[in-house]
Amino acid sequence: MAAENWVRMVTAQTPTNIAVIKYWGKRDDNLILPVNDSISVTLDPAHLCTTTTVAVSPSFDQDRMWLNGKEVSLSGARYQNCLREIRARACDVEDEEKGVKIAKKDWENLHVHIASYNNFPTAAGLASSAAGFACLVFSLAKLMNAKEDNSDLSAIARQGSGSACRSLFGGFVKWIMGEAKDGHDSLAVQLEDEKHWDELVIIIAVVSSRQKETSSTSGMRESVDTSLLLQHRAKEIVPKRIVRMEEALKTKDFGSFTELTCADSNQFHAVCLDTSPPIFYMNDTSHRLISCVEKWNRSEGTPQVAYTFDAGPNAVLIARNRKAAAQLMQKLLFYFPPNSDADLNNYVIGDKSILKDAGIEGIKDIEALPPPQENKDALRYKDGVSYFICTRPGRGPVLLSDETQALLDPQTGLPK
C-alpha cells in the first residue's frame, strides 16, 4: 500500500421498499432473523432513495459517519456488524488512476468515512433505515472489492435493518426467513424486476414526517413477547399468503394483489393492537384514507387501488394503472386539499405528470373538484396530509460515477 495520503471513494444510490406482505417480529434480535417471509415492492429511486459516499484513506484515524449532514456514532451493534462483515470479505484493490494498491490484509487497519443522505424524512415510517443500510453495505462492498452477489450482500444488510435486505433489488422482492441459526440462509431474492408490472402507479400520502413514538425495533420485541395473533399469523397465515402473492405478481392479477396487500397491512396493525401495551401506528387520517379506497373499490366492483401502511401513519396506495392513479389523485385532493396559500409544487412531489392526467394545474382546480361519486356527502380534511409523493416500482442499487454527486470531498474525505 502506497504511503501517501490518497483518498479512494465510491458513491452509490439505493432505493427504499414497502412491504406488501409484512415483516413483523424477530426470532433472533442480534442477527435480525424474522419469524416469517416477506415480500416488498422497490420504489423508484428518483423519488425515494439514499445516496451514500464511502471513502478510505491511510490518513483517516477512525471510522466516521455523517447522516443528512450531521455526524452520528458508528458504535452501535448494527453498524459494527455491517462493517465487520464487509471487511471480512474485502479483496485486493488496484486503482490505477490514483496509483493506489490495497492488499486484502490492509483493510483491517484502514478506516472509512461514510456520508449518507435520504431524499425523504428519516424514521417517519418510510423505510429510511432499509435504504440506508442497503446503501451502506452495497457501497462498502464496491469500495472494498467484495465479490459477493446482491443476495449475499442482502444477508449482511439484514444485520443493519431487516427490511434493508429487500432494497438490494428492484421490482418485487422476497425476503426468505431462512432456517439456519447463523442466518446465512435469511436473504433476499428478486421475484420480478421493475419492468414486469410497470403499469402500476404508487402514491404515498405522507400523513406525518415526525419520528415514531414506538420504534419498529421495540414494537416488534413487544409483539413477539405478548401477541398470540403474531404467533398464529407467522405460522398459519403468512406462508399461504406468500404463495398466493408470488402467483399474483407473476400473473399480474391486481384483484388478488389488492386483497392480499390490504388484508396483510390490516392484520399487521391488528397485531400491533394485540400487543401489550397496544401500539398505535395509524391515526384518524390513516383510517380515512382506508375508507376512501375501500368505498371506491367496492363501488367499482373491481379493485382500483391497494393500500398498505408500514409502522407509521403514512399510506402507500398502489393504483392498477395511470387512469386509476389520476382518478385516485382527484379523490385524494378532494378529501385532503392543501391550504389555499400552499404551493402545489410542494404538496404533490415526485412524478407530477399524474397531476396533469388528473386535470389539475393549480389550487383553484382542487377547490373546484366535486365529491367522489361513491361518497357524495364526503367531508374535506385540511391539514390531514403533509404532502403526496407520486412514484412507481423502481430499480435496485447503482453506483454513481459522476463525482459531483459524491457527498465527501475527494481531497479530504470530509463532508462537502
C-alpha positions as CSV (number, residue, x, y, z in Angstrom):
1,M,0.0,0.0,0.0
2,A,1.5,3.3,-1.0
3,A,2.3,5.7,1.9
4,E,1.0,9.0,0.5
5,N,-2.3,10.4,1.7
6,W,-4.7,9.4,-1.1
7,V,-8.5,9.1,-0.7
8,R,-10.4,6.5,-2.6
9,M,-14.2,7.0,-2.9
10,V,-17.3,5.2,-4.1
11,T,-20.8,6.7,-4.3
12,A,-24.0,4.6,-4.6
13,Q,-27.7,5.1,-4.7
14,T,-30.2,2.6,-3.2
15,P,-34.0,2.7,-3.2
16,T,-36.4,2.2,-0.3
17,N,-39.0,-0.5,-0.4
18,I,-42.5,-1.0,1.0
19,A,-43.6,-4.5,2.2
20,V,-46.9,-5.8,0.8
21,I,-46.6,-9.0,2.9
22,K,-45.2,-7.6,6.2
23,Y,-42.2,-8.5,8.2
24,W,-43.0,-8.0,11.9
25,G,-41.2,-10.0,14.6
26,K,-37.7,-11.5,15.0
27,R,-36.7,-14.9,16.2
28,D,-33.2,-13.6,16.8
29,D,-32.7,-9.9,17.8
30,N,-29.0,-9.8,17.2
31,L,-28.8,-11.3,13.7
32,I,-32.2,-9.9,12.8
33,L,-33.8,-13.1,11.7
34,P,-37.6,-12.8,11.1
35,V,-40.4,-15.0,12.2
36,N,-41.9,-15.1,8.6
37,D,-41.0,-14.5,4.9
38,S,-42.0,-11.1,3.5
39,I,-42.5,-9.5,0.0
40,S,-41.9,-5.9,-1.0
41,V,-42.1,-3.5,-3.9
42,T,-39.0,-1.4,-4.5
43,L,-39.8,2.3,-5.1
44,D,-38.3,4.4,-7.9
45,P,-35.1,5.9,-6.5
46,A,-35.7,9.1,-8.4
47,H,-38.3,9.9,-5.8
48,L,-37.2,7.9,-2.7
49,C,-33.6,6.8,-2.1
50,T,-30.5,7.0,-0.1
51,T,-27.2,8.3,-1.6
52,T,-24.1,7.2,0.2
53,T,-20.5,8.0,-0.4
54,V,-17.8,5.8,1.3
55,A,-14.1,6.8,1.4
56,V,-10.9,5.1,2.6
57,S,-7.6,6.8,3.2
58,P,-4.5,6.0,5.3
59,S,-4.9,9.5,6.8
60,F,-8.2,8.6,8.5
61,D,-7.7,7.8,12.2
62,Q,-11.2,6.3,12.9
63,D,-14.4,5.2,11.2
64,R,-16.8,8.2,10.9
65,M,-20.3,8.7,9.5
66,W,-22.5,11.7,8.7
67,L,-26.2,11.2,8.1
68,N,-28.1,14.1,6.4
69,G,-25.2,16.4,7.3
70,K,-24.9,15.5,11.0
71,E,-22.2,13.3,12.4
72,V,-23.6,10.1,14.0
73,S,-21.9,7.4,16.1
74,L,-20.9,4.2,14.5
75,S,-20.6,2.4,17.8
76,G,-24.0,0.7,17.6
77,A,-24.0,-3.1,17.0
78,R,-25.9,-2.8,13.7
79,Y,-23.3,-0.5,12.1
80,Q,-20.5,-2.6,13.6
81,N,-21.9,-5.9,12.3
82,C,-22.2,-4.5,8.7
83,L,-18.6,-3.0,8.8
84,R,-17.2,-6.2,10.3
85,E,-18.9,-8.5,7.7
86,I,-17.9,-6.4,4.7
87,R,-14.3,-6.0,5.9
88,A,-14.1,-9.8,6.3
89,R,-15.0,-10.1,2.6
90,A,-12.7,-7.3,1.3
91,C,-10.3,-8.2,-1.5
92,D,-7.3,-6.6,-3.2
93,V,-8.0,-3.3,-4.8
94,E,-5.9,-1.6,-7.5
95,D,-6.8,1.9,-8.5
96,E,-4.6,2.7,-11.5
97,E,-5.9,6.3,-11.8
98,K,-4.8,7.2,-8.3
99,G,-1.8,4.8,-8.3
100,V,-3.2,3.0,-5.2
101,K,-2.9,-0.6,-4.3
102,I,-4.7,-2.0,-1.3
103,A,-3.9,-5.6,-0.3
104,K,-6.7,-7.7,1.3
105,K,-4.8,-7.8,4.6
106,D,-4.5,-3.9,4.7
107,W,-8.3,-3.4,5.1
108,E,-8.1,-4.5,8.8
109,N,-6.0,-1.4,9.5
110,L,-7.7,1.2,7.2
111,H,-10.6,3.4,8.4
112,V,-13.6,4.6,6.4
113,H,-15.6,7.8,6.2
114,I,-19.3,7.4,5.3
115,A,-21.7,10.2,4.3
116,S,-25.4,9.3,3.7
117,Y,-28.3,11.4,2.6
118,N,-32.0,10.5,2.3
119,N,-34.2,12.5,-0.1
120,F,-37.2,11.8,2.2
121,P,-37.9,12.0,6.0
122,T,-35.8,9.7,8.3
123,A,-37.7,7.4,10.7
124,A,-41.2,8.5,9.6
125,G,-42.4,5.1,8.6
126,L,-41.0,5.4,5.0
127,A,-38.3,2.7,5.5
128,S,-35.4,5.1,5.6
129,S,-33.3,2.6,7.6
130,A,-33.9,0.0,4.9
131,A,-32.5,2.2,2.1
132,G,-29.7,3.5,4.4
133,F,-28.2,0.1,5.5
134,A,-28.7,-1.4,2.0
135,C,-26.7,1.6,0.5
136,L,-24.1,1.4,3.3
137,V,-23.4,-2.3,2.6
138,F,-23.6,-2.0,-1.2
139,S,-21.2,1.0,-1.4
140,L,-18.7,-0.6,1.1
141,A,-18.7,-3.8,-0.9
142,K,-17.8,-1.9,-4.0
143,L,-15.2,0.2,-2.2
144,M,-13.5,-3.0,-0.8
145,N,-14.0,-5.0,-4.0
146,A,-16.0,-7.7,-2.2
147,K,-17.1,-10.5,-4.7
148,E,-20.4,-11.3,-3.1
149,D,-23.6,-11.0,-5.2
150,N,-26.6,-8.9,-4.1
151,S,-28.3,-11.8,-2.4
152,D,-25.2,-12.5,-0.3
153,L,-24.9,-8.8,0.4
154,S,-28.6,-8.7,1.5
155,A,-27.8,-11.1,4.3
156,I,-25.3,-8.5,5.6
157,A,-27.6,-5.5,5.1
158,R,-30.2,-7.5,7.1
159,Q,-28.0,-7.3,10.1
160,G,-28.3,-3.5,10.0
161,S,-32.0,-3.3,9.4
162,G,-34.2,-6.3,8.5
163,S,-36.0,-4.6,5.6
164,A,-32.7,-3.4,4.2
165,C,-32.1,-6.8,2.7
166,R,-35.0,-6.2,0.3
167,S,-33.5,-2.9,-1.0
168,L,-30.7,-4.8,-2.7
169,F,-33.0,-5.5,-5.7
170,G,-35.5,-3.6,-7.8
171,G,-39.1,-4.6,-8.6
172,F,-40.7,-7.2,-6.3
173,V,-38.5,-8.8,-3.7
174,K,-38.9,-11.7,-1.3
175,W,-37.0,-11.9,2.0
176,I,-36.7,-15.6,2.7
177,M,-36.8,-16.0,6.5
178,G,-34.3,-19.0,6.4
179,E,-33.9,-21.7,9.0
180,A,-30.2,-21.7,9.9
181,K,-29.2,-20.5,13.4
182,D,-26.4,-18.3,12.0
183,G,-28.8,-16.7,9.5
184,H,-26.7,-17.4,6.3
185,D,-29.9,-18.5,4.5
186,S,-32.0,-15.5,5.6
187,L,-31.6,-13.3,2.5
188,A,-33.4,-11.5,-0.3
189,V,-34.2,-12.7,-3.9
190,Q,-35.8,-10.8,-6.7
191,L,-39.2,-12.3,-7.7
192,E,-39.9,-9.9,-10.6
193,D,-38.0,-6.9,-12.0
194,E,-39.3,-3.4,-12.1
195,K,-40.4,-3.6,-15.8
196,H,-42.5,-6.7,-15.2
197,W,-45.6,-4.8,-14.0
198,D,-44.8,-1.3,-15.0
199,E,-48.5,-0.2,-15.3
200,L,-48.6,0.2,-11.5
201,V,-48.5,3.7,-10.1
202,I,-47.8,4.4,-6.4
203,I,-49.0,7.4,-4.5
204,I,-47.7,7.9,-0.9
205,A,-49.7,10.1,1.4
206,V,-47.2,11.4,3.9
207,V,-49.5,11.9,6.9
208,S,-46.7,12.8,9.3
209,S,-43.0,13.1,8.8
210,R,-42.3,13.1,12.6
211,Q,-40.3,10.3,14.2
212,K,-42.4,7.4,15.5
213,E,-43.4,7.2,19.2
214,T,-42.7,3.4,19.2
215,S,-39.7,2.4,17.1
216,S,-40.1,-0.7,14.9
217,T,-37.4,-2.5,17.0
218,S,-39.1,-2.1,20.3
219,G,-42.5,-2.6,18.8
220,M,-41.6,-5.9,17.3
221,R,-40.0,-7.1,20.5
222,E,-43.2,-6.4,22.5
223,S,-45.4,-8.0,19.8
224,V,-43.3,-11.2,19.8
225,D,-43.4,-11.3,23.6
226,T,-47.2,-10.6,24.1
227,S,-49.2,-11.1,20.9
228,L,-50.8,-14.5,20.3
229,L,-52.1,-13.2,17.0
230,L,-48.5,-12.7,15.8
231,Q,-47.7,-16.4,16.5
232,H,-50.7,-17.5,14.6
233,R,-50.0,-15.1,11.7
234,A,-46.4,-16.2,11.3
235,K,-47.2,-20.0,11.5
236,E,-50.5,-20.3,9.7
237,I,-51.4,-17.2,7.6
238,V,-48.3,-15.7,6.1
239,P,-46.9,-18.9,4.5
240,K,-50.2,-19.2,2.5
241,R,-50.2,-15.5,1.6
242,I,-46.7,-15.7,0.3
243,V,-47.6,-18.4,-2.1
244,R,-50.6,-16.5,-3.3
245,M,-48.8,-13.2,-3.6
246,E,-46.0,-14.8,-5.7
247,E,-48.6,-16.1,-8.1
248,A,-50.5,-12.7,-8.2
249,L,-47.2,-10.9,-9.1
250,K,-46.3,-13.5,-11.7
251,T,-49.7,-13.3,-13.4
252,K,-50.2,-9.6,-12.7
253,D,-53.5,-10.4,-11.0
254,F,-54.4,-7.0,-9.5
255,G,-57.5,-8.3,-7.8
256,S,-55.6,-10.9,-5.7
257,F,-52.7,-8.5,-5.2
258,T,-55.1,-5.9,-3.7
259,E,-56.9,-8.4,-1.5
260,L,-53.6,-9.8,-0.1
261,T,-51.9,-6.4,0.3
262,C,-54.8,-4.7,2.1
263,A,-55.5,-7.8,4.3
264,D,-51.9,-8.2,5.3
265,S,-51.5,-4.5,6.2
266,N,-54.6,-4.6,8.3
267,Q,-53.5,-7.8,10.1
268,F,-50.1,-6.3,10.8
269,H,-51.8,-3.3,12.5
270,A,-54.1,-5.7,14.3
271,V,-51.0,-7.5,15.7
272,C,-49.9,-4.1,16.9
273,L,-53.2,-3.6,18.7
274,D,-52.9,-7.2,20.1
275,T,-49.6,-6.2,21.6
276,S,-49.4,-5.3,25.3
277,P,-49.3,-2.4,25.7
278,P,-51.0,-1.8,22.4
279,I,-49.1,0.1,19.6
280,F,-50.9,2.7,17.5
281,Y,-49.1,3.5,14.3
282,M,-52.1,4.7,12.3
283,N,-54.1,7.8,13.1
284,D,-57.5,9.2,12.1
285,T,-56.2,10.4,8.7
286,S,-54.8,6.8,8.0
287,H,-58.3,5.4,8.7
288,R,-60.0,8.0,6.5
289,L,-57.6,7.0,3.6
290,I,-58.5,3.3,4.1
291,S,-62.2,4.3,4.0
292,C,-61.7,6.4,0.8
293,V,-60.1,3.4,-1.0
294,E,-62.5,0.8,0.3
295,K,-65.5,2.8,-0.8
296,W,-64.2,3.4,-4.2
297,N,-63.1,-0.2,-4.8
298,R,-66.5,-1.5,-3.7
299,S,-68.3,0.9,-5.9
300,E,-66.3,-0.1,-9.0
301,G,-66.8,-3.8,-8.4
302,T,-63.1,-4.5,-9.3
303,P,-60.2,-3.2,-7.2
304,Q,-58.6,0.0,-8.5
305,V,-56.2,0.6,-5.6
306,A,-54.4,-1.4,-2.9
307,Y,-53.3,0.3,0.3
308,T,-50.6,-0.7,2.8
309,F,-49.2,1.0,5.9
310,D,-45.9,0.3,7.5
311,A,-45.0,1.2,11.1
312,G,-46.4,4.7,10.8
313,P,-49.5,6.6,9.7
314,N,-48.4,7.1,6.0
315,A,-50.4,5.4,3.3
316,V,-48.8,3.7,0.4
317,L,-51.5,3.5,-2.3
318,I,-50.8,1.3,-5.4
319,A,-53.1,2.0,-8.4
320,R,-53.7,-0.6,-11.1
321,N,-52.7,1.8,-13.9
322,R,-52.3,5.5,-14.8
323,K,-56.1,6.0,-15.3
324,A,-56.8,4.7,-11.9
325,A,-54.0,6.8,-10.4
326,A,-55.3,10.0,-12.0
327,Q,-58.8,9.3,-10.5
328,L,-57.2,8.5,-7.2
329,M,-55.3,11.7,-7.2
330,Q,-58.6,13.6,-7.8
331,K,-60.2,11.9,-4.8
332,L,-57.2,12.4,-2.5
333,L,-57.1,16.1,-3.3
334,F,-60.8,16.4,-2.7
335,Y,-60.6,14.7,0.7
336,F,-57.3,16.2,1.7
337,P,-56.8,19.6,0.0
338,P,-53.8,21.8,0.6
339,N,-54.3,25.2,2.3
340,S,-55.3,27.9,-0.2
341,D,-52.0,29.6,0.2
342,A,-50.0,26.4,-0.3
343,D,-47.6,25.8,-3.2
344,L,-49.0,22.8,-5.2
345,N,-45.4,22.0,-6.3
346,N,-44.5,21.2,-2.8
347,Y,-47.8,19.4,-2.0
348,V,-47.6,16.8,-4.8
349,I,-44.0,15.8,-5.5
350,G,-42.3,13.1,-7.5
351,D,-43.9,12.2,-10.8
352,K,-46.0,15.3,-11.4
353,S,-47.4,14.0,-14.7
354,I,-50.1,12.3,-12.6
355,L,-51.5,15.7,-11.7
356,K,-51.7,16.6,-15.3
357,D,-53.6,13.4,-16.1
358,A,-56.0,14.3,-13.3
359,G,-56.6,17.7,-14.9
360,I,-55.1,19.7,-12.0
361,E,-52.9,22.7,-12.7
362,G,-53.5,24.8,-9.7
363,I,-55.2,25.2,-6.3
364,K,-58.3,26.5,-8.0
365,D,-58.7,23.2,-9.8
366,I,-58.6,21.4,-6.5
367,E,-61.2,23.7,-4.9
368,A,-63.5,23.0,-7.9
369,L,-63.3,19.2,-7.5
370,P,-66.7,17.5,-7.0
371,P,-67.2,15.0,-4.2
372,P,-66.4,11.4,-5.3
373,Q,-69.5,9.6,-6.8
374,E,-69.3,6.9,-4.2
375,N,-69.3,9.3,-1.3
376,K,-71.5,12.4,-2.2
377,D,-71.6,13.6,1.4
378,A,-67.8,13.5,1.9
379,L,-66.1,16.0,4.1
380,R,-62.8,17.7,3.3
381,Y,-60.0,17.5,5.7
382,K,-57.4,20.2,5.5
383,D,-54.1,19.6,7.4
384,G,-54.7,15.8,7.3
385,V,-51.9,15.1,4.8
386,S,-48.5,16.9,4.8
387,Y,-47.8,16.1,1.1
388,F,-48.1,13.4,-1.6
389,I,-45.3,11.5,-3.4
390,C,-46.1,10.1,-6.8
391,T,-43.8,7.2,-7.8
392,R,-43.7,3.7,-9.3
393,P,-41.8,0.4,-8.9
394,G,-38.1,1.0,-9.4
395,R,-34.7,-0.4,-9.9
396,G,-32.2,-1.7,-7.3
397,P,-28.9,-0.1,-6.2
398,V,-26.5,1.5,-8.6
399,L,-23.0,3.1,-8.5
400,L,-22.9,6.8,-9.4
401,S,-19.8,7.6,-11.5
402,D,-20.4,11.3,-11.6
403,E,-18.1,12.7,-8.9
404,T,-20.2,15.8,-8.4
405,Q,-22.8,13.6,-6.8
406,A,-20.3,12.4,-4.1
407,L,-21.1,13.6,-0.6
408,L,-17.5,13.7,0.6
409,D,-14.6,15.9,-0.6
410,P,-12.3,13.9,-2.8
411,Q,-9.2,15.6,-1.3
412,T,-10.1,15.5,2.4
413,G,-12.7,12.7,2.7
414,L,-14.8,15.0,4.8
415,P,-18.4,16.2,4.0
416,K,-18.6,18.8,1.2
